[in-house]
Amino acid sequence: MVTLKNVAEEAGVSVRTVSVVLNGKATEGRISKAIEARILKIAAEMDYRPNAMARATRTRRTLQIGVLVRELSNPNTGRNIEMIGQYLQQRGYKILLGLSNGRVEVARAYLSDFLRGMVDGILNMEPALGTADFRKAGVRVPYVHLQRRSPGFNLRIDWEDGVRQIVNHFAGLGHRTFGFISGPAKDPSSHARLRGFERVMKNHPAGAVGCVRYGDWSLEAGLAHMPELRREGCTAVIGANDMMAIGAIRWAHMCGLSVPGDFSVAGFDDTLSARLIWPSLTSVNVPMPRVAELSVEALVNMIEGKPGGPAVLMPMTLCVRDSSGPCPASA
């Protein structure tokens, strides 16, 4: 491996001079343009690459961000990680991924590993871990919980407004009995969506009725809960994410029923899958590119000793597609 000393010997200068130039401080170090150009040319020709561990020891910075994530089976999760990676790369950071596979003990183990000088900050996409868990673990580096309130940065998704838009849309089509397939009861990330649904049902002027079932964010959860929701008389079914809503549509296909002829379906996240399924899925768009960008910006700001940023409440947009239809006359 080529070292600073090798470059210095080839350029005929000191190791310190090479270090100053390669760290972009030639002007501050009063290095002439000619020497700077020679060092950069030689370093490129020799394919010099900085020793990351040595740099981290010297600067106390790793330029790595730990990203805790529950699963990668959902295409939406992969897309979100891609966006986060792109924004981090633009700020000069790389991702160090910790995949928990839905196991809290694994997530905590990754968090412990991250605290051993491996990262400059943590972006948490694991819903089972919150601020209390981070404090208990003694986390000293800055961190941001994606789509949740974090110390030094408060970005929230207006889930209740998203639910309200769906319910009002379906109510306008004559629906009065709504099924809601929530995320797991013990999953903090599902609470805001469920609370929103319960509030909207309670305050809806048309006397709407809501039936709640708990899933696990998977397509299979949508399939499993549909028989019961149909027996309850639900003519409009809302999945707390697109995958569970797509499971409801799949169940209709398997039973020879029509969506939206026999019942209507909507989801959350407005993923690519929502546009590919037939009928295409009505879904609430969560502006994840902006969420990812603001979260990365806040985290990097805190790493650099700056304020994370102002409080943000992200709006939702309902995308109406073919899975929406009038309440069946027989209902």
Secondary structure, DSSP 8 states (H G I E B T S, - for coil): ---HHHHHHHHTS-HHHHHHHHTT-TTTTT--HHHHHHHHHHHHHTT----HHHHHHHHS---EEEEEES-SSSHHHHHHHHHHHHHHHHTT-EEEEEE-TT-HHHHHHHHHHHTTTT-SEEEEE-TT--HHHHHHTT--S-EEETTSEETTEEEEE-HHHHHHHHHHHHHHTT--EEEEEES-TT-HHHHHHHHHHHHHHHH-TT--EEEEEE--SSHHHHHHHHHHHHHTT-SEEEESSHHHHHHHHHHHHHTT--TTTT-EEEEES--HHHHHSSS--EEEE--HHHHHHHHHHHHHHHHTTS-----EEE--EEE--TT-----TT-
